[in-house]
Amino acid sequence: MKRSLAAVSLLLLGISVLMLIAMTALESVFVSMSWAAERIITFALLVLPAGVGAVLGVRSLTQREGKAGLAITGIVLNTLFALFHLMIILFAG
């Protein structure tokens, strides 16, 4: 059974949330890291999967897979998650 792009989009959001929980639980590991390394890890684990999820949601809408509500939900949630963590990376000092 082939998964729709909208479902993969929401799956990527779930992975991003799990990575956020894991990073919060293992925050003591990041104390010894440089700020640049911490920002790169945050970008790779939180922003990138959510950004790809938003793109997949848009592709799901453009390909008319028939699950518009699921695709719109994936687009909105992934975009908000990615932008929030991107702003943290850019403005946290």
ABEGO torsion letter per residue (X at the ends): XBBBAAAAAAAAAAAAAAAAAAAAAAAAAAAABBAAAAAAAAAAAAAAAAAAAAAAAAAAAAAGAGBAAAAAAAAAAAAAAAAAAAAAAAABX
